[in-house]
Amino acid sequence: MGSYPETPKGISKLLKRQNGKCAHCGLFFKDGDIVEIDHIIPKAKGGNNSYSNLQLLHRHCHDIKTAADKVAGGIFDSDYCVEEPDEVKASRPVLKTSREGDFPA
């Protein structure tokens, strides 16, 4: 595996370690692919930034892995917001009838 000009050193090292393949799907990275660095053990579960805990993934593979990590580990996403439903009005307007019959006033 050769060098990767114009590629940051950390990414270049990971590419070399992974033989140019995505750690999730196993496909080779191609020009134009969006590549992201992933924590093998998520930081929220005690993982760190050490080289041995990092891997390169395609962006879509990273999205899949991150979603699976959250489901499997119950990781709370701080960006996730649950919108509370609006308070429902329990009563309805009451129509008063006129004294002369069933017609509303």
Residue frames relative to the residue before (quaternion, step in Angstrom):
aa qw qx qy qz dx dy dz
M 1.0000 0.0000 0.0000 0.0000 0.00 0.00 0.00
G 0.3552 -0.7736 0.4918 0.1829 3.56 -0.74 1.02
S 0.6609 -0.4655 0.3849 0.4454 3.51 -1.30 -0.34
Y 0.3225 -0.7347 0.5686 0.1815 3.53 -1.29 0.37
P 0.1993 -0.8075 0.5426 0.1175 3.59 0.05 1.26
E 0.8259 0.2055 -0.1903 0.4894 3.55 -1.19 0.70
T 0.5756 0.5358 -0.3916 0.4776 3.59 1.22 0.44
P 0.5235 -0.6348 0.4530 0.3432 3.61 -0.86 0.87
K 0.6378 -0.5879 0.3528 0.3509 3.55 -1.07 0.84
G 0.6572 0.5230 -0.3186 0.4394 3.61 0.90 -0.87
I 0.6660 0.4834 -0.2952 0.4854 3.57 0.95 -0.88
S 0.6224 0.5481 -0.3301 0.4507 3.56 1.02 -0.81
K 0.6535 0.5075 -0.3090 0.4689 3.60 0.98 -0.86
L 0.6667 0.4932 -0.3031 0.4694 3.58 0.96 -0.84
L 0.6132 0.5415 -0.3435 0.4612 3.60 1.02 -0.76
K 0.6644 0.5027 -0.2956 0.4674 3.54 0.95 -0.91
R 0.6601 0.5133 -0.3057 0.4553 3.60 0.90 -0.92
Q 0.7478 0.3887 -0.1992 0.5001 3.58 1.03 -0.85
N 0.4295 -0.7261 0.4381 0.3106 3.60 1.28 0.18
G 0.6856 -0.5200 0.2760 0.4282 3.57 1.06 0.80
K 0.6136 0.5618 -0.3395 0.4389 3.60 1.26 0.24
C 0.5386 -0.5891 0.5018 0.3333 3.53 -1.27 0.57
A 0.4523 -0.7089 0.4766 0.2565 3.58 -0.85 0.97
H 0.6633 0.5059 -0.3120 0.4547 3.62 1.17 -0.41
C 0.8231 0.2367 -0.1042 0.5056 3.59 0.64 -1.12
G 0.4381 -0.7301 0.4310 0.2988 3.59 1.23 -0.35
L 0.5253 0.6235 -0.4219 0.3967 3.60 1.25 0.07
F 0.5566 -0.6003 0.4568 0.3480 3.56 -1.19 0.60
F 0.4511 -0.6315 0.5523 0.3045 3.54 -1.17 0.64
K 0.1587 -0.7766 0.6049 0.0759 3.57 -1.01 0.87
D 0.6431 -0.4716 0.4109 0.4418 3.55 -1.29 0.27
G 0.7723 0.3249 -0.2573 0.4814 3.55 -0.92 0.90
D 0.5321 0.6038 -0.4218 0.4176 3.61 1.21 -0.25
I 0.3398 -0.6949 0.5889 0.2340 3.55 -1.08 0.70
V 0.1119 -0.8127 0.5717 -0.0086 3.53 -0.57 1.27
E 0.0723 -0.8014 0.5935 0.0174 3.57 -0.94 0.90
I 0.4191 -0.6712 0.5515 0.2641 3.53 -1.20 0.62
D 0.1146 -0.8014 0.5869 0.0121 3.55 -0.87 1.04
H 0.3853 -0.6682 0.5806 0.2607 3.54 -1.18 0.63
I 0.4385 -0.6962 0.5007 0.2689 3.60 -0.67 1.08
I 0.7240 0.1702 -0.1164 0.6582 3.57 0.97 -0.90
P 0.4261 -0.7333 0.4581 0.2662 3.61 -0.42 1.17
K 0.5861 -0.5914 0.4255 0.3545 3.56 -1.10 0.72
A 0.6304 0.5494 -0.3283 0.4394 3.58 1.08 -0.70
K 0.7214 0.3723 -0.2362 0.5340 3.59 1.25 -0.36
G 0.7235 -0.4620 0.2387 0.4539 3.57 1.17 0.55
G 0.4456 0.6903 -0.4578 0.3396 3.59 1.24 0.09
N 0.2619 -0.7662 0.5665 0.1528 3.56 -1.24 0.38
N 0.6149 -0.5700 0.4093 0.3598 3.57 -1.31 -0.04
S 0.3520 0.7476 -0.5053 0.2486 3.60 1.16 0.30
Y 0.6560 -0.5395 0.3756 0.3708 3.53 -1.19 0.69
S 0.6724 0.5135 -0.3013 0.4398 3.60 0.98 -0.82
N 0.6945 0.4404 -0.2715 0.4999 3.62 1.23 -0.32
L 0.6308 0.5258 -0.3315 0.4645 3.59 1.26 0.17
Q 0.0192 0.7722 -0.6350 0.0080 3.53 -1.21 0.61
L 0.4095 -0.6867 0.5415 0.2599 3.56 -1.26 0.44
L 0.0178 -0.7839 0.6202 -0.0233 3.53 -1.02 0.92
H 0.5382 -0.5277 0.5182 0.4041 3.55 -1.29 0.35
R 0.6291 -0.5458 0.3745 0.4076 3.60 -1.10 0.54
H 0.6920 0.4715 -0.2974 0.4587 3.60 0.83 -0.92
C 0.6194 0.5171 -0.3431 0.4808 3.61 1.11 -0.60
H 0.6227 0.5352 -0.3312 0.4648 3.57 1.07 -0.77
D 0.6335 0.5288 -0.3257 0.4615 3.59 0.99 -0.84
I 0.6594 0.5072 -0.3013 0.4660 3.58 0.96 -0.91
K 0.6768 0.4953 -0.2925 0.4594 3.59 0.87 -0.97
T 0.6538 0.5168 -0.3145 0.4545 3.58 0.93 -0.89
A 0.6474 0.5058 -0.3187 0.4727 3.59 0.97 -0.82
A 0.6573 0.5003 -0.3084 0.4716 3.59 0.97 -0.83
D 0.6193 0.5402 -0.3389 0.4581 3.60 1.03 -0.77
K 0.6683 0.5061 -0.3013 0.4544 3.58 0.94 -0.87
V 0.6671 0.4896 -0.3027 0.4729 3.58 0.96 -0.84
A 0.6986 0.4844 -0.2739 0.4498 3.58 0.86 -0.96
G 0.8063 0.3109 -0.1485 0.4809 3.55 0.90 -0.86
G 0.4229 -0.7153 0.4662 0.3035 3.56 1.22 -0.08
I 0.2570 0.7789 -0.5304 0.2143 3.56 1.06 0.71
F 0.3339 -0.7409 0.5533 0.1828 3.55 -0.89 0.96
D 0.2672 -0.7514 0.5859 0.1439 3.54 -0.80 1.03
S 0.3651 -0.7702 0.4821 0.2025 3.58 -0.48 1.19
D 0.6332 0.5227 -0.3405 0.4581 3.60 1.21 -0.33
Y 0.5663 0.6050 -0.3749 0.4155 3.56 1.28 -0.29
C 0.0638 -0.8073 0.5867 -0.0058 3.55 -0.77 1.01
V 0.2281 -0.7513 0.6047 0.1340 3.55 -0.85 0.97
E 0.2594 -0.7706 0.5634 0.1466 3.53 -0.70 1.07
E 0.3642 -0.7270 0.5440 0.2068 3.53 -0.79 1.05
P 0.4932 -0.6524 0.4707 0.3310 3.60 -0.98 0.75
D 0.5673 -0.5796 0.4553 0.3675 3.54 -1.19 0.56
E 0.5476 -0.5930 0.4674 0.3605 3.53 -1.16 0.62
V 0.3129 -0.7559 0.5500 0.1676 3.54 -0.83 1.01
K 0.4164 -0.6866 0.5339 0.2648 3.51 -0.95 0.87
A 0.3457 -0.7846 0.4844 0.1740 3.56 -0.54 1.19
S 0.7496 0.3517 -0.2186 0.5163 3.59 1.06 -0.57
R 0.3062 -0.7185 0.5934 0.1946 3.50 -1.30 0.39
P 0.5928 -0.5483 0.4148 0.4194 3.58 -1.13 0.38
V 0.2971 -0.7472 0.5708 0.1664 3.53 -1.00 0.86
L 0.2798 -0.7493 0.5787 0.1594 3.52 -0.84 1.02
K 0.2800 -0.7486 0.5770 0.1680 3.54 -0.84 0.98
T 0.3502 -0.7245 0.5508 0.2215 3.52 -0.99 0.80
S 0.5248 -0.6073 0.4804 0.3537 3.53 -1.18 0.49
R 0.6141 -0.5696 0.3937 0.3788 3.56 -1.18 0.38
E 0.6913 0.5019 -0.2892 0.4320 3.54 1.12 -0.46
G 0.8322 -0.0775 0.0593 0.5458 3.62 1.06 0.01
D 0.7103 -0.4602 0.3415 0.4088 3.50 -1.25 -0.46
F 0.4733 0.6758 -0.4496 0.3423 3.60 1.16 0.30
P 0.5001 -0.6484 0.4710 0.3281 3.62 -0.91 0.80
A 0.5454 -0.6376 0.4418 0.3176 3.54 -1.10 0.70
